[in-house]
């Protein structure tokens, strides 16, 4: 994708940079004029490369799910259980991970599932039926063991936040297929993840590309219906009048970079009132489909996650480009059998239903599904209560990640961790390579998906990365 210059945010450095390219002041003025007239920053755009995936559902398991206790079993830990050792500090581990430590086995049973025979936690009863549509990746490494910085890194490529989220980059690169809905939608838990809305920020990209969070309880979007006594015609007239005022204001104040995006946000909100209520109304789904996701069941945790997963499918089916579903509660330092067990039971049915439903409706081929936490967990922990209670600490050197649909190598395992699960040792890649690979699966080239900011071209990977070819079919 060619660099896009936001004319309303032009500063002296950018002026000199572009004026010195041989175009001259007249050409620069023409560029700014054309950009100012561009009315549709979210129009569908051509992909850089051929790809199956047209949209993405990113299932973010906030808190760091343990790979050792979900999709990467380590029998060696049973032999080492409660073996004491001394552990030195390293940059990939939390402070609590130092000193006197004890290896701890997984409290869970594992089973082989599908034709691929992949071993997964036996509590994944429903997910076992879809593992042949999944590619399990055991070679990914994070670079932080702090929740906020690790989440920022996973979501934006920058541990310090402030940069555009993956969904914002995808929206910038591909546009949207439905102008009546946001291109990038976030379905959070009751509490926002650590780091808050910066996890779905547009960063230095124009405001069109920021994520739109929908509320998990009550109306997903407030004010979806106009106030009593206000007709659609009256709303439209008000918007037209506001638009005329803004158009008069904009030429006199070109430094207000957000003005055009604000105008378009008002217009999008108006259009959403016509389409969004029907999409978020899950009662429009057949009873059998709702039951498949656990919607309407007795378990409130399954119900909450099931509603978000079903809504994610409805959103991508309606043309939303990128949907992020956030499930918190994976930070298990103690009682991992209870804590992780509860989370696994809660996500099992909804996530399995999402993959099966996408496949049933023909959407899985064109929808990339990603499941990841911000880091993994350690094979050891400090002794607690005589060794009867144990958990796991943060670990950035190994993670639990899988992908489905959209051109991934289904029914396979890529990479490996060592015998205790401490670190990835095969097909090892950093998160920036993972980002580059996700973009590639969506038909985007990280080296071409750039944006001029603060005097230099910027990209999701920060400094470039390589595609993890083993993940692609």
GIRA-V465534 format. One record per helix or strand. SS is the DSSP state (2 for helix, 1 for strand). FROM is the first residue (numbers start at 1). TO is the last residue. If there is no record, write none. Layout:
ss=SS from=FROM to=TO
ss=SS from=FROM to=TO
//
This chain:
ss=2 from=7 to=9
ss=2 from=12 to=37
ss=1 from=55 to=61
ss=2 from=67 to=69
ss=2 from=76 to=80
ss=1 from=84 to=87
ss=1 from=93 to=93
ss=2 from=95 to=97
ss=1 from=99 to=103
ss=1 from=110 to=113
ss=1 from=118 to=121
ss=2 from=127 to=133
ss=1 from=134 to=137
ss=1 from=140 to=141
ss=2 from=147 to=156
ss=2 from=166 to=174
ss=1 from=184 to=187
ss=2 from=196 to=200
ss=2 from=207 to=209
ss=1 from=212 to=214
ss=2 from=232 to=252
ss=2 from=259 to=280
ss=2 from=282 to=284
ss=2 from=287 to=293
ss=2 from=300 to=317
ss=1 from=322 to=327
ss=2 from=336 to=360
ss=2 from=364 to=366
ss=1 from=367 to=372
ss=1 from=376 to=377
ss=1 from=380 to=381
ss=2 from=385 to=387
ss=1 from=394 to=395
ss=1 from=401 to=404
ss=1 from=408 to=408
ss=1 from=412 to=414
ss=1 from=416 to=417
ss=1 from=424 to=426
ss=1 from=429 to=430
ss=2 from=431 to=441
ss=1 from=451 to=453
ss=1 from=456 to=458
ss=2 from=469 to=471
ss=1 from=472 to=472
//
